[in-house]
């Protein structure tokens, strides 16, 4: 059950992050640093529109 719920949750998180960047809720500099961080290697940053 959990594995079935994860893909939609991941897409929702991409949408929330995109909206946060577009509305200046999330710091763009922090986002850029996160994109090159090894900690966030499992995140597909190409799916986040900004």
Protein Blocks (a to p, Z undefined) as FASTA:
>chain_A
ZZmmmmmmmmmmmmmmmmmmmnomacfklmmmmmmpmklmmpcfklpcZZ
